Amino acid sequence: MTGLLFLAFAFFAVAQAGTVRNGGQSAADAAALAAAQDDRDELFEDFLDAILEGKSIEDILDGLGSLFGDGCGEADHFADRNRSDVLSCDGVNKDGHNGYTVKVRTRFDTGDTIVPGADNKKAEASATAVIKPRCQLVDEGKLIEIECDGKDLTIDPEDLDLKLEPSDLFSVVLVD
């Protein structure tokens, strides 16, 4: 009976460790996505500014822009919301797409366990999210024509009453 009780507590300790590890990975995923989304929003602002100023939007649609956002600040915010701390936040380029790799450590732990060496263990996890363009320029004349995921869109620079969101032009995805 004692052996079964020990085994039950050991399984519980393993489950606690899994919960902490999964919580850490969720925090890393959220932080990396938030960082890349902040830059995506900056690209969208660059897109609108370029149209208003009569500049080419081709590079922006390819995911190249000023990117003066606060991606790592957003990563800190989302990690904190998931009871974790950012250990590192680095801009990356994966397969030609800009984004962030964020590493976090949980502030919560496994607590006390009966398994030797498993007490109060925190988890560390990392995730990478990138911005992927969804649109390409078809024609940049008096009216701007772009194609986004197979759908044609015409933009009149004189009438920018667009119902576009940053996610219409760029997706943010986890890649690691």
Z-matrix of the N, CA and C atoms (Angstrom, degrees):
N
C 1 1.446
C 2 1.531 1 110.72
N 3 1.325 2 117.38 1 -39.49
C 4 1.458 3 121.41 2 179.60
C 5 1.524 4 110.07 3 -62.89
N 6 1.327 5 116.50 4 -39.71
C 7 1.468 6 120.98 5 178.89
C 8 1.517 7 111.39 6 -62.45
N 9 1.316 8 117.29 7 -41.23
C 10 1.464 9 120.59 8 178.19
C 11 1.527 10 111.66 9 -65.93
N 12 1.320 11 115.48 10 -39.18
C 13 1.465 12 119.36 11 178.50
C 14 1.526 13 110.10 12 -64.95
N 15 1.341 14 116.92 13 -43.19
C 16 1.470 15 120.43 14 177.74
C 17 1.523 16 110.09 15 -61.62
N 18 1.326 17 116.76 16 -42.99
C 19 1.463 18 121.42 17 179.75
C 20 1.532 19 111.02 18 -62.17
N 21 1.315 20 117.07 19 -40.00
C 22 1.467 21 120.83 20 177.96
C 23 1.524 22 110.36 21 -63.16
N 24 1.327 23 117.52 22 -44.10
C 25 1.462 24 120.74 23 178.45
C 26 1.523 25 111.36 24 -65.99
N 27 1.324 26 116.85 25 -35.97
C 28 1.462 27 120.42 26 178.06
C 29 1.528 28 110.39 27 -64.86
N 30 1.336 29 116.63 28 -43.60
C 31 1.462 30 119.81 29 176.59
C 32 1.526 31 111.14 30 -61.65
N 33 1.313 32 116.66 31 -38.17
C 34 1.456 33 121.14 32 177.70
C 35 1.527 34 110.34 33 -63.37
N 36 1.326 35 116.97 34 -41.30
C 37 1.469 36 120.87 35 179.11
C 38 1.528 37 110.54 36 -64.18
N 39 1.332 38 116.90 37 -39.71
C 40 1.460 39 120.67 38 177.84
C 41 1.531 40 109.81 39 -64.63
N 42 1.322 41 116.66 40 -40.41
C 43 1.463 42 120.44 41 178.46
C 44 1.532 43 110.75 42 -64.79
N 45 1.335 44 116.89 43 -39.88
C 46 1.467 45 120.24 44 176.72
C 47 1.525 46 110.38 45 -60.84
N 48 1.310 47 116.47 46 -44.92
C 49 1.467 48 120.82 47 -179.93
C 50 1.529 49 110.56 48 -62.30
N 51 1.317 50 116.47 49 -41.26
C 52 1.468 51 120.59 50 177.88
C 53 1.518 52 111.93 51 -63.38
N 54 1.312 53 116.11 52 -39.42
C 55 1.466 54 120.40 53 178.42
C 56 1.511 55 110.94 54 -64.38
N 57 1.308 56 117.51 55 -43.40
C 58 1.469 57 121.31 56 178.94
C 59 1.528 58 109.96 57 -64.72
N 60 1.324 59 116.89 58 -44.52
C 61 1.465 60 121.37 59 179.49
C 62 1.532 61 110.63 60 -61.49
N 63 1.345 62 117.54 61 -45.83
C 64 1.467 63 120.80 62 179.35
C 65 1.521 64 111.77 63 -65.39
N 66 1.329 65 116.55 64 -37.76
C 67 1.462 66 120.19 65 176.68
C 68 1.517 67 111.53 66 -63.62
N 69 1.326 68 116.16 67 -39.35
C 70 1.465 69 120.21 68 177.23
C 71 1.516 70 111.66 69 -65.22
N 72 1.329 71 117.09 70 -41.13
C 73 1.472 72 119.85 71 179.23
C 74 1.523 73 110.92 72 -67.03
N 75 1.324 74 116.63 73 -39.09
C 76 1.471 75 119.57 74 176.85
C 77 1.519 76 110.99 75 -62.28
N 78 1.324 77 117.19 76 -40.83
C 79 1.469 78 121.35 77 178.51
C 80 1.525 79 110.47 78 -64.36
N 81 1.322 80 117.75 79 -41.82
C 82 1.470 81 121.30 80 179.26
C 83 1.526 82 110.51 81 -65.56
N 84 1.325 83 116.63 82 -43.46
C 85 1.469 84 120.66 83 178.25
C 86 1.525 85 110.98 84 -59.68
N 87 1.331 86 116.37 85 -48.18
C 88 1.463 87 120.57 86 -178.81
C 89 1.524 88 111.08 87 -62.91
N 90 1.313 89 117.20 88 -40.58
C 91 1.465 90 121.12 89 -179.05
C 92 1.529 91 111.16 90 -66.21
N 93 1.327 92 117.47 91 -44.34
C 94 1.469 93 120.83 92 -179.94
C 95 1.529 94 110.60 93 -65.61
N 96 1.318 95 116.88 94 -42.59
C 97 1.467 96 120.20 95 178.41
C 98 1.522 97 111.47 96 -62.92
N 99 1.329 98 116.75 97 -42.61
C 100 1.467 99 120.68 98 179.57
C 101 1.520 100 111.29 99 -62.86
N 102 1.324 101 117.12 100 -41.00
C 103 1.468 102 121.03 101 179.63
C 104 1.527 103 110.19 102 -62.72
N 105 1.326 104 117.30 103 -47.35
C 106 1.461 105 120.69 104 -179.03
C 107 1.532 106 111.17 105 -68.39
N 108 1.320 107 117.60 106 -35.62
C 109 1.463 108 120.13 107 178.38
C 110 1.525 109 111.27 108 -64.84
N 111 1.311 110 117.14 109 -34.90
C 112 1.463 111 120.01 110 177.22
C 113 1.532 112 110.12 111 -62.35
N 114 1.320 113 116.77 112 -42.70
C 115 1.468 114 119.94 113 177.34
C 116 1.531 115 111.06 114 -68.62
N 117 1.319 116 117.25 115 -35.68
C 118 1.469 117 120.23 116 176.88
C 119 1.530 118 109.89 117 -60.47
N 120 1.321 119 116.62 118 -41.52
C 121 1.463 120 120.39 119 178.11
C 122 1.524 121 110.92 120 -62.37
N 123 1.333 122 117.03 121 -36.84
C 124 1.467 123 121.11 122 176.68
C 125 1.529 124 110.74 123 -65.55
N 126 1.325 125 116.79 124 -40.72
C 127 1.468 126 119.80 125 177.19
C 128 1.523 127 110.64 126 -61.27
N 129 1.316 128 116.54 127 -40.12
C 130 1.460 129 120.63 128 179.31
C 131 1.528 130 110.43 129 -63.44
N 132 1.325 131 116.62 130 -41.51
C 133 1.469 132 120.09 131 176.85
C 134 1.529 133 110.28 132 -63.73
N 135 1.326 134 117.43 133 -40.51
C 136 1.470 135 121.30 134 176.08
C 137 1.530 136 110.36 135 -60.87
N 138 1.320 137 116.29 136 -39.78
C 139 1.470 138 122.58 137 178.69
C 140 1.531 139 109.93 138 -59.60
N 141 1.327 140 116.78 139 -50.64
C 142 1.468 141 121.08 140 -179.66
C 143 1.525 142 111.16 141 -63.78
N 144 1.337 143 116.90 142 -43.36
C 145 1.473 144 120.92 143 179.36
C 146 1.527 145 111.02 144 -61.42
N 147 1.332 146 117.17 145 -42.45
C 148 1.466 147 121.14 146 -179.54
C 149 1.523 148 110.62 147 -62.38
N 150 1.309 149 117.02 148 -41.03
C 151 1.467 150 119.72 149 178.75
C 152 1.526 151 110.07 150 -64.13
N 153 1.326 152 116.89 151 -46.60
C 154 1.471 153 120.94 152 -179.44
C 155 1.528 154 112.05 153 -62.38
N 156 1.331 155 116.67 154 -34.44
C 157 1.462 156 121.27 155 -177.75
C 158 1.524 157 113.08 156 -91.05
N 159 1.328 158 117.58 157 0.32
C 160 1.455 159 121.52 158 179.20
C 161 1.516 160 113.97 159 71.97
N 162 1.318 161 117.04 160 23.71
C 163 1.466 162 121.54 161 179.75
C 164 1.527 163 109.89 162 -93.01
N 165 1.304 164 115.78 163 163.17
C 166 1.457 165 121.06 164 178.47
C 167 1.530 166 110.75 165 -68.04
N 168 1.320 167 115.48 166 142.45
C 169 1.473 168 120.71 167 179.30
C 170 1.526 169 112.52 168 -106.87
N 171 1.323 170 116.80 169 1.26
C 172 1.465 171 120.24 170 -173.76
C 173 1.523 172 112.93 171 -59.67
N 174 1.332 173 117.72 172 -47.91
C 175 1.471 174 120.19 173 179.73
C 176 1.526 175 111.15 174 -63.47
N 177 1.317 176 116.03 175 -38.39
C 178 1.466 177 119.67 176 -179.88
C 179 1.530 178 110.11 177 -64.31
N 180 1.331 179 116.27 178 -44.57
C 181 1.469 180 119.19 179 178.48
C 182 1.524 181 111.52 180 -63.30
N 183 1.330 182 116.77 181 -23.82
C 184 1.467 183 121.04 182 176.28
C 185 1.524 184 112.08 183 -82.60
N 186 1.339 185 116.06 184 -0.06
C 187 1.464 186 119.97 185 178.02
C 188 1.511 187 114.00 186 93.55
N 189 1.323 188 117.17 187 11.47
C 190 1.458 189 121.11 188 179.97
C 191 1.524 190 108.40 189 -104.88
N 192 1.310 191 116.69 190 120.95
C 193 1.454 192 120.87 191 179.87
C 194 1.510 193 110.17 192 -157.35
N 195 1.326 194 115.87 193 -169.35
C 196 1.465 195 119.92 194 -175.71
C 197 1.529 196 112.22 195 -70.67
N 198 1.294 197 118.04 196 -38.28
C 199 1.473 198 123.65 197 178.04
C 200 1.526 199 112.56 198 48.00
N 201 1.316 200 114.99 199 57.14
C 202 1.461 201 120.22 200 176.81
C 203 1.518 202 110.86 201 -98.08
N 204 1.311 203 117.36 202 25.38
C 205 1.456 204 120.79 203 -178.53
C 206 1.518 205 111.83 204 -74.35
N 207 1.291 206 114.24 205 -174.71
C 208 1.463 207 121.09 206 -179.44
C 209 1.525 208 108.90 207 -114.64
N 210 1.329 209 115.93 208 57.18
C 211 1.453 210 120.65 209 -177.03
C 212 1.518 211 113.64 210 -54.40
N 213 1.320 212 117.11 211 -46.11
C 214 1.472 213 119.79 212 -178.47
C 215 1.524 214 111.33 213 -70.31
N 216 1.325 215 117.20 214 -30.16
C 217 1.457 216 119.94 215 174.23
C 218 1.522 217 111.04 216 -64.38
N 219 1.329 218 115.87 217 -40.33
C 220 1.471 219 120.25 218 176.41
C 221 1.525 220 110.46 219 -66.61
N 222 1.331 221 116.87 220 -37.18
C 223 1.474 222 120.02 221 177.34
C 224 1.522 223 110.10 222 -61.52
N 225 1.340 224 117.24 223 -44.14
C 226 1.468 225 120.97 224 176.92
C 227 1.520 226 111.25 225 -58.36
N 228 1.328 227 115.69 226 -44.80
C 229 1.465 228 120.76 227 -178.38
C 230 1.532 229 111.48 228 -60.71
N 231 1.329 230 116.62 229 -46.92
C 232 1.462 231 119.58 230 -177.11
C 233 1.523 232 112.23 231 -73.67
N 234 1.319 233 117.31 232 -33.30
C 235 1.471 234 119.01 233 174.73
C 236 1.521 235 109.52 234 -63.81
N 237 1.327 236 116.70 235 -43.38
C 238 1.460 237 121.09 236 179.03
C 239 1.525 238 111.25 237 -60.27
N 240 1.323 239 116.59 238 -40.63
C 241 1.465 240 120.40 239 178.68
C 242 1.530 241 111.53 240 -63.96
N 243 1.325 242 116.30 241 -21.95
C 244 1.467 243 121.93 242 178.12
C 245 1.525 244 111.71 243 -103.67
N 246 1.331 245 116.34 244 23.57
C 247 1.466 246 123.29 245 177.65
C 248 1.522 247 112.62 246 53.16
N 249 1.321 248 114.75 247 46.92
C 250 1.460 249 121.74 248 179.30
C 251 1.522 250 109.51 249 -140.27
N 252 1.332 251 114.98 250 163.48
C 253 1.454 252 121.87 251 178.62
C 254 1.529 253 109.38 252 -118.99
N 255 1.330 254 116.03 253 140.52
C 256 1.460 255 120.70 254 176.62
C 257 1.516 256 108.89 255 -77.24
N 258 1.317 257 116.00 256 125.19
C 259 1.464 258 121.76 257 175.21
C 260 1.517 259 111.05 258 -89.92
N 261 1.336 260 116.13 259 -35.69
C 262 1.463 261 120.72 260 176.52
C 263 1.515 262 109.20 261 -155.24
N 264 1.314 263 115.03 262 150.85
C 265 1.463 264 122.70 263 178.13
C 266 1.516 265 106.20 264 -144.49
N 267 1.326 266 116.44 265 112.76
C 268 1.457 267 120.80 266 -174.44
C 269 1.519 268 110.88 267 -129.64
N 270 1.333 269 115.49 268 135.81
C 271 1.450 270 120.22 269 172.19
C 272 1.519 271 109.50 270 -68.02
N 273 1.321 272 116.47 271 139.68
C 274 1.462 273 121.21 272 -178.95
C 275 1.526 274 109.57 273 -135.76
N 276 1.312 275 115.49 274 165.10
C 277 1.442 276 122.46 275 171.44
C 278 1.523 277 106.65 276 -130.78
N 279 1.314 278 116.34 277 112.10
C 280 1.468 279 122.02 278 179.79
C 281 1.518 280 108.86 279 -113.89
N 282 1.307 281 116.14 280 118.70
C 283 1.469 282 122.05 281 179.23
C 284 1.524 283 112.10 282 52.46
N 285 1.336 284 116.42 283 37.78
C 286 1.449 285 121.16 284 177.87
C 287 1.519 286 115.36 285 84.70
N 288 1.336 287 117.10 286 4.43
C 289 1.460 288 121.37 287 -179.88
C 290 1.525 289 109.91 288 -112.32
N 291 1.337 290 115.78 289 130.59
C 292 1.461 291 120.73 290 179.10
C 293 1.518 292 111.28 291 -80.40
N 294 1.324 293 114.93 292 148.05
C 295 1.454 294 120.09 293 178.41
C 296 1.510 295 110.77 294 -175.26
N 297 1.320 296 115.68 295 -154.75
C 298 1.461 297 121.96 296 -176.36
C 299 1.525 298 110.76 297 -138.16
N 300 1.326 299 114.57 298 145.28
C 301 1.460 300 121.32 299 165.84
C 302 1.525 301 106.10 300 -110.77
N 303 1.320 302 114.95 301 126.51
C 304 1.459 303 121.17 302 -177.57
C 305 1.524 304 108.46 303 -123.18
N 306 1.333 305 115.47 304 132.90
C 307 1.464 306 121.74 305 176.25
C 308 1.524 307 107.66 306 -115.56
N 309 1.341 308 116.05 307 133.34
C 310 1.468 309 120.86 308 -177.92
C 311 1.522 310 110.89 309 -128.35
N 312 1.334 311 114.46 310 161.19
C 313 1.471 312 122.21 311 171.40
C 314 1.527 313 106.20 312 -128.68
N 315 1.326 314 115.49 313 133.92
C 316 1.460 315 119.63 314 -179.82
C 317 1.522 316 110.47 315 -71.08
N 318 1.335 317 115.54 316 150.23
C 319 1.463 318 120.89 317 172.10
C 320 1.531 319 110.09 318 -92.37
N 321 1.319 320 116.86 319 -11.60
C 322 1.462 321 121.34 320 175.24
C 323 1.519 322 108.75 321 -98.36
N 324 1.316 323 116.46 322 157.53
C 325 1.464 324 119.49 323 -174.92
C 326 1.529 325 110.62 324 -139.34
N 327 1.318 326 114.44 325 -175.17
C 328 1.472 327 120.56 326 -177.39
C 329 1.517 328 112.82 327 -74.53
N 330 1.323 329 117.28 328 -15.76
C 331 1.460 330 119.87 329 -177.24
C 332 1.524 331 110.23 330 76.48
N 333 1.315 332 115.55 331 -165.19
C 334 1.467 333 120.96 332 179.39
C 335 1.525 334 109.90 333 -80.26
N 336 1.318 335 115.81 334 133.89
C 337 1.467 336 120.87 335 177.91
C 338 1.519 337 109.21 336 -132.37
N 339 1.331 338 114.91 337 167.57
C 340 1.461 339 118.59 338 176.45
C 341 1.527 340 111.56 339 -91.43
N 342 1.332 341 115.68 340 -4.86
C 343 1.458 342 120.13 341 179.67
C 344 1.524 343 108.33 342 -85.07
N 345 1.335 344 117.33 343 120.91
C 346 1.468 345 120.36 344 -178.45
C 347 1.533 346 112.06 345 -57.42
N 348 1.339 347 115.57 346 131.48
C 349 1.454 348 121.05 347 177.29
C 350 1.520 349 115.00 348 83.05
N 351 1.325 350 118.49 349 -0.23
C 352 1.466 351 120.83 350 -177.49
C 353 1.527 352 112.46 351 -104.92
N 354 1.329 353 117.23 352 3.58
C 355 1.462 354 120.43 353 -178.56
C 356 1.525 355 111.65 354 -71.50
N 357 1.316 356 115.00 355 139.01
C 358 1.469 357 123.44 356 170.62
C 359 1.530 358 114.27 357 50.64
N 360 1.315 359 117.09 358 39.53
C 361 1.471 360 121.41 359 179.01
C 362 1.531 361 110.11 360 -86.65
N 363 1.329 362 115.11 361 133.54
C 364 1.455 363 122.40 362 175.32
C 365 1.520 364 108.20 363 -99.55
N 366 1.313 365 115.62 364 162.77
C 367 1.461 366 119.88 365 -179.68
C 368 1.523 367 110.41 366 -110.15
N 369 1.314 368 115.05 367 147.94
C 370 1.458 369 122.20 368 170.90
C 371 1.518 370 107.40 369 -119.65
N 372 1.324 371 115.18 370 140.51
C 373 1.467 372 120.07 371 -179.07
C 374 1.523 373 108.41 372 -149.74
N 375 1.323 374 115.36 373 157.46
C 376 1.463 375 119.17 374 176.32
C 377 1.523 376 109.09 375 -135.97
N 378 1.328 377 114.30 376 157.51
C 379 1.457 378 121.12 377 178.78
C 380 1.527 379 108.34 378 -150.11
N 381 1.317 380 115.35 379 152.12
C 382 1.451 381 121.80 380 176.83
C 383 1.524 382 108.65 381 -126.09
N 384 1.327 383 115.62 382 130.15
C 385 1.463 384 121.77 383 176.13
C 386 1.524 385 108.17 384 -125.77
N 387 1.332 386 116.01 385 142.02
C 388 1.462 387 121.38 386 -179.75
C 389 1.526 388 110.46 387 -128.91
N 390 1.327 389 113.99 388 162.57
C 391 1.461 390 122.17 389 177.39
C 392 1.524 391 107.30 390 -99.01
N 393 1.328 392 116.13 391 124.53
C 394 1.460 393 120.22 392 178.54
C 395 1.529 394 109.35 393 -115.51
N 396 1.330 395 116.38 394 125.80
C 397 1.461 396 119.92 395 177.47
C 398 1.530 397 110.63 396 -64.51
N 399 1.328 398 115.25 397 142.38
C 400 1.460 399 121.02 398 178.58
C 401 1.523 400 111.30 399 -110.49
N 402 1.350 401 116.72 400 -7.80
C 403 1.466 402 120.65 401 -172.30
C 404 1.519 403 111.33 402 -127.41
N 405 1.328 404 113.72 403 157.68
C 406 1.457 405 119.15 404 172.27
C 407 1.524 406 108.70 405 -137.03
N 408 1.322 407 114.54 406 149.11
C 409 1.455 408 121.09 407 -179.22
C 410 1.527 409 109.23 408 -75.09
N 411 1.337 410 115.85 409 130.65
C 412 1.459 411 121.28 410 176.35
C 413 1.523 412 109.51 411 -100.55
N 414 1.335 413 116.40 412 -47.62
C 415 1.465 414 121.28 413 179.88
C 416 1.518 415 109.28 414 -153.06
N 417 1.329 416 115.22 415 136.76
C 418 1.458 417 120.44 416 -178.77
C 419 1.532 418 109.06 417 -121.24
N 420 1.345 419 115.52 418 62.78
C 421 1.461 420 121.11 419 178.44
C 422 1.519 421 109.59 420 -99.11
N 423 1.351 422 115.80 421 -143.37
C 424 1.465 423 120.19 422 177.69
C 425 1.524 424 109.64 423 -58.92
N 426 1.303 425 116.06 424 -41.46
C 427 1.466 426 122.35 425 171.34
C 428 1.524 427 107.33 426 -105.83
N 429 1.298 428 115.80 427 141.86
C 430 1.465 429 120.74 428 -179.36
C 431 1.518 430 108.18 429 -96.98
N 432 1.313 431 115.64 430 126.63
C 433 1.457 432 120.53 431 179.62
C 434 1.524 433 108.92 432 -114.69
N 435 1.327 434 115.18 433 125.71
C 436 1.463 435 120.75 434 175.88
C 437 1.522 436 108.64 435 -129.30
N 438 1.314 437 114.46 436 158.94
C 439 1.461 438 121.12 437 177.00
C 440 1.519 439 107.50 438 -121.07
N 441 1.331 440 115.56 439 123.49
C 442 1.461 441 121.37 440 -178.79
C 443 1.520 442 109.51 441 -120.70
N 444 1.309 443 115.61 442 113.48
C 445 1.471 444 121.13 443 -179.31
C 446 1.522 445 111.95 444 49.70
N 447 1.347 446 115.63 445 43.53
C 448 1.457 447 120.71 446 176.38
C 449 1.518 448 114.96 447 84.84
N 450 1.320 449 118.16 448 -2.20
C 451 1.462 450 121.35 449 179.35
C 452 1.519 451 109.25 450 -105.95
N 453 1.338 452 115.82 451 132.78
C 454 1.458 453 121.15 452 179.12
C 455 1.521 454 109.98 453 -82.53
N 456 1.333 455 115.00 454 140.50
C 457 1.457 456 121.62 455 178.79
C 458 1.518 457 108.08 456 -136.67
N 459 1.341 458 116.10 457 129.50
C 460 1.452 459 121.75 458 177.52
C 461 1.520 460 108.56 459 -111.33
N 462 1.339 461 115.34 460 130.26
C 463 1.460 462 121.62 461 -178.36
C 464 1.519 463 108.50 462 -117.37
N 465 1.331 464 116.02 463 127.88
C 466 1.457 465 122.24 464 175.01
C 467 1.528 466 107.46 465 -98.15
N 468 1.338 467 118.41 466 110.16
C 469 1.470 468 120.83 467 -178.29
C 470 1.532 469 113.10 468 -60.30
N 471 1.333 470 116.84 469 -20.75
C 472 1.465 471 120.77 470 178.63
C 473 1.528 472 111.68 471 -80.95
N 474 1.318 473 117.02 472 -17.35
C 475 1.464 474 121.11 473 -177.40
C 476 1.527 475 107.99 474 -137.15
N 477 1.324 476 115.73 475 83.98
C 478 1.465 477 120.59 476 -175.46
C 479 1.521 478 112.78 477 -89.11
N 480 1.307 479 116.60 478 45.12
C 481 1.458 480 120.38 479 175.80
C 482 1.530 481 107.69 480 -85.10
N 483 1.335 482 114.74 481 63.19
C 484 1.467 483 120.96 482 -176.29
C 485 1.523 484 111.09 483 -84.18
N 486 1.273 485 115.24 484 144.30
C 487 1.454 486 120.15 485 173.75
C 488 1.534 487 108.04 486 -109.33
N 489 1.330 488 113.38 487 45.07
C 490 1.458 489 120.16 488 -179.78
C 491 1.519 490 110.17 489 -97.34
N 492 1.300 491 115.44 490 147.58
C 493 1.459 492 123.57 491 173.64
C 494 1.522 493 107.59 492 -116.97
N 495 1.327 494 117.97 493 158.50
C 496 1.472 495 119.36 494 176.80
C 497 1.534 496 112.58 495 -53.35
N 498 1.330 497 116.83 496 -35.57
C 499 1.471 498 120.08 497 -178.51
C 500 1.526 499 112.59 498 -70.22
N 501 1.340 500 117.84 499 -15.39
C 502 1.464 501 120.21 500 175.48
C 503 1.525 502 111.31 501 -72.24
N 504 1.339 503 116.35 502 -28.96
C 505 1.470 504 121.21 503 -176.78
C 506 1.525 505 113.35 504 -99.48
N 507 1.346 506 116.24 505 -31.19
C 508 1.472 507 120.70 506 -174.48
C 509 1.519 508 110.01 507 -139.32
N 510 1.319 509 116.13 508 137.67
C 511 1.465 510 119.73 509 172.45
C 512 1.519 511 109.00 510 -103.09
N 513 1.305 512 115.27 511 153.56
C 514 1.462 513 121.76 512 176.06
C 515 1.526 514 106.36 513 -118.76
N 516 1.328 515 115.61 514 123.14
C 517 1.460 516 119.88 515 -175.15
C 518 1.528 517 111.59 516 -133.98
N 519 1.314 518 114.86 517 149.82
C 520 1.466 519 120.57 518 172.89
C 521 1.519 520 108.39 519 -78.63
N 522 1.322 521 116.50 520 134.77
C 523 1.468 522 119.82 521 178.42
C 524 1.520 523 112.24 522 -119.40
N 525 1.311 524 118.38 523 -16.78
C 526 1.476 525 122.27 524 176.30
C 527 1.499 526 109.17 525 -142.16
